[in-house]
């Protein structure tokens, strides 16, 4: 039995088809059919805000304060 997974982007999780397939070829054929019929709709685009570097103070229980520059 084979399960079929789709990965669209590194930022998105894997998508698993609900069906299980008897052969690898059958799974590949089903994926090709699903992807050829896929409709993608953009519903919202948000403006990416400029990220700022800001110093962060980190304190551990038994150590001095460490100053770390954030590189977000």
Secondary structure, DSSP 8 states (H G I E B T S, - for coil): -EEEEE---TTS--EEEEEEESSHHHHHHHHHHHHHT-----------------EEEEE-TTS-EEEEE---
